């Protein structure tokens, strides 16, 4: 892992995870999100992008130079909590481990080193994926964009284990 200016890059299992630094990388994130959320899951286009995108740290995963996954993190509670969201993996890359690699890289990103907790709102079908990464669900199932979700939390200290 190294910090090059404002671009953080981590190579894991021959895949590269970076914090988006320019409009081209951010456009690639949005393209993946459009394909997964709007194209596959029928999330209304007008709610897929929101007011948090401007302040979020966006991350993108590449395999052999091709953008295949993305997620974002938004700091909450004065920087103590990082909310990970908009986790999207292209259909052709699912089952390859890139989602796990992306999540682990985000949890170790330098700009999130001061957080005490990671939170997210997981689609119900993805609960076991996040549970394997140490996240625990809490509360009742709820609907977001017509898709059932659960709130999940993971203490940041677990990312160091």
Contact map, one row per residue, 1 for C-alpha under 8 A:
11100001111000000000000000000000000000000000000000000000000000000000000000000000000000000000000000000000000000000000000000000000000000000000000000000000000000000
11110001110000000000000000000000000000000000000000000000000000000000000000000000000000000000000000000000000000000000000000000000000000000000000000000000000000000
11111111100000000000000000000000000000000000000000000000000000000000000000000000000000000000000000000000000000000000000000000000000000000000000000000000000000000
01111111100000000000000000000000000000000000000000000000000000000000000000000000000000000000000000000000000000000000000000000000000000000000000000000000000000000
00111111000000000000000000000000000000000000000000000000000000000000000000000000000000000000000000000000000000000000000000000000000000000000000000000000000000000
00111111000000000000100000000000000000000000000000000000000000000000000000000000000000000000000000000000000000000000000000000000000000000000000000000000000000000
00111111100000000111100000000000000000000000000000000000000000000000000000000000000000000000000000000000000000000000000000000000000000000000000000000000000000000
11111111110000000110000000000000000000000000000000000000000000000000000000000000000000000000000000000000000011000000000000000000000000000000000000000000000000000
11110011111000011110000000000000000000000000000000000000000000000000000000000000000000000000000000000000000000000000000000000000000000000000000000000000000000000
11000001111100011100000000000000000000000000000000000000000000000000000000000000000000000000000000000000100000000000000000000000000000000000000000000000000000000
10000000111111111000000000000000000000000000000000000000000000000000000000000000000000000000000000000000000000000000000000000000000000000000000000000000000000000
00000000011111111000000000000000000000000000000000000000000000000000000000000000000000000000000000001000000000000000000000000000000000000000000000000000000000000
00000000001111100000000000000000000000000000000000000000000000000000000000000000000000000000000000000000000000000000000000000000000000000000000000000000000000000
00000000001111110000000000000000000000000000000000000000000000100000000000000000000000000000000000000000000000000000000000000000000000000000000000000000000000000
00000000001111111000000000000000000000000000000000000000000011110000000000000000000000000000000001000000000000000000000000000000000000000000000000000000000000000
00000000111101111100000000000000000000000000000000000000000011100000000000000000000000000000000000000000000000000000000000000000000000000000000000000000000000000
00000000111100111110000000000000000000000000000000000000001111000000000000000000000000000000000000000100100000000000000000000000000000000000000000000000000000000
00000011110000011111000000000000000000000000000000000000001110000000000000000000000000000000000000000000000000000000000000000000000000000000000000000000000000000
00000011100000001111100000000000000000000000000000000000111100000000000000000000000000000000000000000000000000000000000000000000000000000000000000000000000000000
00000010000000000111110011000000000000000000000000000000111100000000000000000000000000000000000000000000000000000000000000000000000000000000000000000000000000000
00000110000000000011111011000000000000000000000000000000000000000000000000000000000000000000000000000000000000000000000000000000000000000000000000000000000000000
00000000000000000001111111000000000000000000000000000000000000000000000000000000000000000000000000000000000000000000000000000000000000000000000000000000000000000
00000000000000000000111111100000000000000000000000000000000000000000000000000000000000000000000000000000000000000000000000000000000000000000000000000000000000000
00000000000000000000011111110000000000000000000000000000000000000000000000000000000000000000000000000000000000000000000000000000000000000000000000000000000000000
00000000000000000001111111111000000000000000000000000000000100000000000000000000000000000000000000000000000000000000000000000000000000000000000000000000000000000
00000000000000000001111111111100000000000000000000000000010000000000000000000000000000000000000000000000000000000000000000000000000000000000000000000000000000000
00000000000000000000001111111110000000000000000000000000000000000000000000000000000000000000000000000000000000000000000000000000000000000000000000000000000000000
00000000000000000000000111111111000000000000000000000000000100000010000000000000000000000000000000000000000000000000000000000000000000000000000000000000000000000
00000000000000000000000011111111100000000000000000000000011100000010111000000000000000000000000000000000000000000000000000000000000000000000000000000000000000000
00000000000000000000000001111111110000000000000000000000000000000000000000000000000000000000000000000000000000000000000000000000000000000000000000000000000000000
00000000000000000000000000111111111000000000000000000000000000000000000000000000000000000000000000000000000000000000000000000000000000000000000000000000000000000
00000000000000000000000000011111111100000000000000000000000000000011110000000000000000011100000000000000000000000000000000000000000000000000000000000000000000000
00000000000000000000000000001111111111000000000100000000000000000000010000000000000001010000000000000000000000000000000000000000000000000000000000000000000000000
00000000000000000000000000000111111111100000100100000000000000000000000000000000000000000000000000000000000000000000000000000000000000000000000000000000000000000
00000000000000000000000000000011111111110000000000000000000000000000000000000000000000000100000000000000000000000000000000000000000000000000000000000000000000000
00000000000000000000000000000001111111111000000000000000000000000000000000000000000000011110000000000000000000000000000000000000000000000000000000000000000000000
00000000000000000000000000000000111111111110000100000000000000000000000000000000000000010000000000000000000000000000000000000000000000000000000000000000000000000
00000000000000000000000000000000111111111111100100000000000000000000000000000000000000000000000000000000000000000000000000000000000000000000000000000000000000000
00000000000000000000000000000000011111111110000000000000000000000000000000000000000000000000000000000000000000000000000000000000000000000000000000000000000000000
00000000000000000000000000000000001111111100000000000000000000000000000000000000000000000000000000000000000000000000000000000000000000000000000000000000000000000
00000000000000000000000000000000000111111110000000000000000000000000000000000000000000000000000000000000000000000000000000000000000000000000000000000000000000000
00000000000000000000000000000000000011111111000000000000000000000000000000000000000000000000000000000000000000000000000000000000000000000000000000000000000000000
00000000000000000000000000000000000011101111101100000000000000000000000000000000000000000000000000000000000000000000000000000000000000000000000011000000000000000
00000000000000000000000000000000000001000111111100000000000000000000000000000000000000000000000000000000000000000000000000000000000000000000000010000000000000000
00000000000000000000000000000000010001000011111110000000000000000000000000000000000000000000000000000000000000000000000000000000000000000000000000000000000000000
00000000000000000000000000000000000000000001111110000000000000000000000000000000000000000000000000000000000000000000000000000000000000000000000000000000000000000
00000000000000000000000000000000000000000011111111000000000000000000000000000000000000000000000000000000000000000000000000000000000000000000000010000000000000000
00000000000000000000000000000000110011000011111111000000000000000000000000000000000000000000000000000000000000000000000000000000000000000000000000000000000000000
00000000000000000000000000000000000000000000111111101000000000000000000000000000000000000000000000000000000000000000000000000000000000000000000000000000000000000
00000000000000000000000000000000000000000000001111111000000000000000000000000000000000000000000000000000000000000000000000000000000000000000000000000000000000000
00000000000000000000000000000000000000000000000011111110000000000000000000000000000000000000000000000000000000000000000000000000000000000000000000000000000000000
00000000000000000000000000000000000000000000000001111111000000000000000001000000000000000000000000000000000000000000000000000000000000000000000000000000000000000
00000000000000000000000000000000000000000000000011111111000000000000000100000000000000000000000000000000000000000000000000000000000000000000000000000000000000000
00000000000000000000000000000000000000000000000000111111000000000000000000000000000000000000000000000000000000000000000000000000000000000000000000000000000000000
00000000000000000000000000000000000000000000000000111111100000000000000001000000000000000000000000000000000000000000000000000000000000000000000000000000000000000
00000000000000000000000000000000000000000000000000011111110000000000000111100000000000000000000000000000000000000000000000000000000000000000000000000000000000000
00000000000000000011000000000000000000000000000000000011111000000000000111000000000000000000000000000000000000000000000000000000000000000000000000000000000000000
00000000000000000011000001001000000000000000000000000001111100000000011110000000000000000000000000000000000000000000000000000000000000000000000000000000000000000
00000000000000001111000000001000000000000000000000000000111110000000011100000000000000000000000000000100010000000000000000000000000000000000000000000000000000000
00000000000000001111000010011000000000000000000000000000011111000011111000000000000000000000000000000100000000000000000000000000000000000000000000000000000000000
00000000000000111100000000000000000000000000000000000000001111100011110000000000000000000000000001000100000000000000000000000000000000000000000000000000000000000
00000000000000111000000000000000000000000000000000000000000111111111100000000000000000000000000000000000000000000000000000000000000000000000000000000000000000000
00000000000001110000000000000000000000000000000000000000000011111111000000000000000000000000000000000000000000000000000000000000000000000000000000000000000000000
00000000000000100000000000000000000000000000000000000000000001111100000000000000000000000000000000000000000000000000000000000000000000000000000000000000000000000
00000000000000000000000000000000000000000000000000000000000001111110000000000000000000000000000000000000000000000000000000000000000000000000000000000000000000000
00000000000000000000000000000000000000000000000000000000000001111111000000000000000000000000000000000000000000000000000000000000000000000000000000000000000000000
00000000000000000000000000011001000000000000000000000000000111101111100000000000000000000000000000000000000000000000000000000000000000000000000000000000000000000
00000000000000000000000000000001000000000000000000000000000111100111110000000000000000001100100000000000000000000000000000000000000000000000000000000000000000000
00000000000000000000000000001001000000000000000000000000000111000011111000000000000000111100100001100100000000000000000000000000000000000000000000000000000000000
00000000000000000000000000001001100000000000000000000000011110000001111100000000000001111000000000000100000000000000000000000000000000000000000000000000000000000
00000000000000000000000000001000000000000000000000000000011100000000111110000000000111110000000000000100000000000000000000000000000000000000000000000000000000000
00000000000000000000000000000000000000000000000000001001111000000000011111000000000111100000000000000000000000000000000000000000000000000000000000000000000000000
00000000000000000000000000000000000000000000000000000001110000000000001111100000011110000000000000000000010000000000000000000000000000000000000000000000000000000
00000000000000000000000000000000000000000000000000010011100000000000000111110000011100000000000000000000000000000000000000000000000000000000000000000000000000000
00000000000000000000000000000000000000000000000000000001000000000000000011111111111000000000000000000000000000000000000000000000000000000000000000000000000000000
00000000000000000000000000000000000000000000000000000000000000000000000001111111111000000000000000000000000000000000000000000000000000000000000000000000000000000
00000000000000000000000000000000000000000000000000000000000000000000000000111111100000000000000000000000000000000000000000000000000000000000000000000000000000000
00000000000000000000000000000000000000000000000000000000000000000000000000111111100000000000000000000000000000000000000000000000000000000000000000000000000000000
00000000000000000000000000000000000000000000000000000000000000000000000000111111110000000000000000000000000000000110000000000000000000000000000000000000000000000
00000000000000000000000000000000000000000000000000000000000000000000000000111111110000000000000000000000000000000111100000000000000000000000000000000000000000000
00000000000000000000000000000000000000000000000000000000000000000000000000111111111000000000000000000000000000000011111000000000000000000000000000000000000000000
00000000000000000000000000000000000000000000000000000000000000000000000011110011111100000000000000000000000000010010111000000000000000000000000000000000000000000
00000000000000000000000000000000000000000000000000000000000000000000000011110000111110000000000000000000000000000000011100000000000000000000000000000000000000000
00000000000000000000000000000000000000000000000000000000000000000000001111000000011111100000000000000000000000000000011100000000000000000000000000000000000000000
00000000000000000000000000000000000000000000000000000000000000000000001110000000001111100000000000000000000000000000000110000000000000000000000000000000000000000
00000000000000000000000000000000100000000000000000000000000000000000011100000000000111110000000000000000000000000000000000000000000000000000000000000000000000000
00000000000000000000000000000000000000000000000000000000000000000000111100000000000111111000000000000000000000000000000000000000000000000000000000000000000000000
00000000000000000000000000000001100110000000000000000000000000000000111000000000000001111100000000000000000000000000000000000000000000000000000000000000000000000
00000000000000000000000000000001000100000000000000000000000000000001110000000000000000111110110001100000000000000000000000000000000000000000000000000000000000000
00000000000000000000000000000001001100000000000000000000000000000001100000000000000000011111110000000000000000000000000000000000000000000000000000000000000000000
00000000000000000000000000000000000100000000000000000000000000000000000000000000000000001111110000000000000000000000000000000000000000000000000000000000000000000
00000000000000000000000000000000000000000000000000000000000000000000000000000000000000000111110000000000000000000000000000000000000000000000000000000000000000000
00000000000000000000000000000000000000000000000000000000000000000001100000000000000000001111111101000000000000000000000000000000000000000000000000000000000000000
00000000000000000000000000000000000000000000000000000000000000000000000000000000000000001111111111100000000000000000000000000000000000000000000000000000000000000
00000000000000000000000000000000000000000000000000000000000000000000000000000000000000000000111111000000000000000000000000000000000000000000000000000000000000000
00000000000000000000000000000000000000000000000000000000000000000000000000000000000000000000111111100000000000000000000000000000000000000000000000000000000000000
00000000000000000000000000000000000000000000000000000000000000000000000000000000000000000000011111111000000000000000000000000000000000000000000000000000000000000
00000000000000100000000000000000000000000000000000000000000010000000100000000000000000001000111111111100000000000000000000000000000000000000000000000000000000000
00000000000000000000000000000000000000000000000000000000000000000000100000000000000000001000010111111110000000000000000000000000000000000000000000000000000000000
00000000000000000000000000000000000000000000000000000000000000000000000000000000000000000000000011111111000000000000000000000000000010000000000000000000000000000
00000000000100000000000000000000000000000000000000000000000000000000000000000000000000000000000011111111100000000000000000000000000000000000000000000000000000000
00000000000000001000000000000000000000000000000000000000001110000000111000000000000000000000000001111111110000000000000000000000000000000000000000000000000000000
00000000000000000000000000000000000000000000000000000000000000000000000000000000000000000000000000111111111000000000000000000000000000000000000000000000000000000
00000000000000000000000000000000000000000000000000000000000000000000000000000000000000000000000000011111111100000000000000000000000000000000000000000000000000100
00000000010000001000000000000000000000000000000000000000000000000000000000000000000000000000000000001111111110000000000000000000000000000000000000000000000000000
00000000000000000000000000000000000000000000000000000000001000000000000010000000000000000000000000000111111110010000000000000000000000000000000000000000000000000
00000000000000000000000000000000000000000000000000000000000000000000000000000000000000000000000000000011111110011000010000000000000000000000000000000000000100100
00000000000000000000000000000000000000000000000000000000000000000000000000000000000000000000000000000001111111011000000000000000000000000000000000000000000000100
00000001000000000000000000000000000000000000000000000000000000000000000000000000000000000000000000000000111111111000000000000000000000000000000000000000000000000
00000001000000000000000000000000000000000000000000000000000000000000000000000000000000000000000000000000000111111000000000000000000000000000000000000000000000000
00000000000000000000000000000000000000000000000000000000000000000000000000000000000000000000000000000000000011111100000000000000000000000000000000000000000000000
00000000000000000000000000000000000000000000000000000000000000000000000000000000010000000000000000000000011111111110000000000000000000000000000000000000000000000
00000000000000000000000000000000000000000000000000000000000000000000000000000000000000000000000000000000001111111110000000000000000000000000000000000000000000000
00000000000000000000000000000000000000000000000000000000000000000000000000000011000000000000000000000000000000111111000000000000000000000000000000000000000000000
00000000000000000000000000000000000000000000000000000000000000000000000000000011110000000000000000000000000000011111110000000000000000000000000000000000000100000
00000000000000000000000000000000000000000000000000000000000000000000000000000001100000000000000000000000000000000111110000000000000000000000000000000000001110000
00000000000000000000000000000000000000000000000000000000000000000000000000000001110000000000000000000000000000000011111000000000000000000000000000000000111100000
00000000000000000000000000000000000000000000000000000000000000000000000000000000111100000000000000000000001000000011111100000000000000000000000000000000111100000
00000000000000000000000000000000000000000000000000000000000000000000000000000000111100000000000000000000000000000000111110000000000000000000000000000011110000000
00000000000000000000000000000000000000000000000000000000000000000000000000000000001110000000000000000000000000000000011111000000000000000000000000000011100000000
00000000000000000000000000000000000000000000000000000000000000000000000000000000000010000000000000000000000000000000001111100000000000000000000000001111000000000
00000000000000000000000000000000000000000000000000000000000000000000000000000000000000000000000000000000000000000000000111110110010000000000000000001111000000000
00000000000000000000000000000000000000000000000000000000000000000000000000000000000000000000000000000000000000000000000011111110000000000000000000111100000000000
00000000000000000000000000000000000000000000000000000000000000000000000000000000000000000000000000000000000000000000000001111110000000000000100000011100000000000
00000000000000000000000000000000000000000000000000000000000000000000000000000000000000000000000000000000000000000000000000111111000000000000000000000000000000000
00000000000000000000000000000000000000000000000000000000000000000000000000000000000000000000000000000000000000000000000001111111110000000000000000000000000000000
00000000000000000000000000000000000000000000000000000000000000000000000000000000000000000000000000000000000000000000000001111111111000001000000000000100000000000
00000000000000000000000000000000000000000000000000000000000000000000000000000000000000000000000000000000000000000000000000001111111100000000000000000000000000000
00000000000000000000000000000000000000000000000000000000000000000000000000000000000000000000000000000000000000000000000000000111111110000000000000000000000000000
00000000000000000000000000000000000000000000000000000000000000000000000000000000000000000000000000000000000000000000000001000111111111110000000000000000000000000
00000000000000000000000000000000000000000000000000000000000000000000000000000000000000000000000000000000000000000000000000000011111111110000000000000000000000000
00000000000000000000000000000000000000000000000000000000000000000000000000000000000000000000000000000000000000000000000000000001111111100000000000000000000000000
00000000000000000000000000000000000000000000000000000000000000000000000000000000000000000000000000010000000000000000000000000000111111100000000000000000000000000
00000000000000000000000000000000000000000000000000000000000000000000000000000000000000000000000000000000000000000000000000000000011111110000000000000000010001000
00000000000000000000000000000000000000000000000000000000000000000000000000000000000000000000000000000000000000000000000000000000011111111000000000000001110000000
00000000000000000000000000000000000000000000000000000000000000000000000000000000000000000000000000000000000000000000000000000000011001111100000000000001110000000
00000000000000000000000000000000000000000000000000000000000000000000000000000000000000000000000000000000000000000000000000000010000000111110000000000111100000000
00000000000000000000000000000000000000000000000000000000000000000000000000000000000000000000000000000000000000000000000000000000000000011111000000000111100000000
00000000000000000000000000000000000000000000000000000000000000000000000000000000000000000000000000000000000000000000000000000000000000001111100000000110000000000
00000000000000000000000000000000000000000000000000000000000000000000000000000000000000000000000000000000000000000000000000000000000000000111110000000100000000000
00000000000000000000000000000000000000000000000000000000000000000000000000000000000000000000000000000000000000000000000000010000000000000011111000011110000000000
00000000000000000000000000000000000000000000000000000000000000000000000000000000000000000000000000000000000000000000000000000000000000000001111100011100000000000
00000000000000000000000000000000000000000000000000000000000000000000000000000000000000000000000000000000000000000000000000000000000000000000111111111000000000000
00000000000000000000000000000000000000000000000000000000000000000000000000000000000000000000000000000000000000000000000000000000000000000000011111111000000000000
00000000000000000000000000000000000000000011001000000000000000000000000000000000000000000000000000000000000000000000000000000000000000000000001111100000000000000
00000000000000000000000000000000000000000010000000000000000000000000000000000000000000000000000000000000000000000000000000000000000000000000001111110000000000000
00000000000000000000000000000000000000000000000000000000000000000000000000000000000000000000000000000000000000000000000000100000000000000000001111111000000000000
00000000000000000000000000000000000000000000000000000000000000000000000000000000000000000000000000000000000000000000000000110000000000000000111101111100000000000
00000000000000000000000000000000000000000000000000000000000000000000000000000000000000000000000000000000000000000000000011110000000000000000111100111110000000000
00000000000000000000000000000000000000000000000000000000000000000000000000000000000000000000000000000000000000000000000011110010000000001111110000011111000000000
00000000000000000000000000000000000000000000000000000000000000000000000000000000000000000000000000000000000000000000001111000000000000001110100000001111100000000
00000000000000000000000000000000000000000000000000000000000000000000000000000000000000000000000000000000000000000000001111000000000000111100000000000111110000000
00000000000000000000000000000000000000000000000000000000000000000000000000000000000000000000000000000000000000000000111100000000000000111100000000000011111000000
00000000000000000000000000000000000000000000000000000000000000000000000000000000000000000000000000000000000000000000111000000000000001110000000000000001111101000
00000000000000000000000000000000000000000000000000000000000000000000000000000000000000000000000000000000000000000001110000000000000000000000000000000000111111100
00000000000000000000000000000000000000000000000000000000000000000000000000000000000000000000000000000000001000000011110000000000000000000000000000000000011111110
00000000000000000000000000000000000000000000000000000000000000000000000000000000000000000000000000000000000000000001000000000000000000000000000000000000001111111
00000000000000000000000000000000000000000000000000000000000000000000000000000000000000000000000000000000000000000000000000000000000001000000000000000000011111111
00000000000000000000000000000000000000000000000000000000000000000000000000000000000000000000000000000001001100000000000000000000000000000000000000000000001111111
00000000000000000000000000000000000000000000000000000000000000000000000000000000000000000000000000000000000000000000000000000000000000000000000000000000000111111
00000000000000000000000000000000000000000000000000000000000000000000000000000000000000000000000000000000000000000000000000000000000000000000000000000000000011111
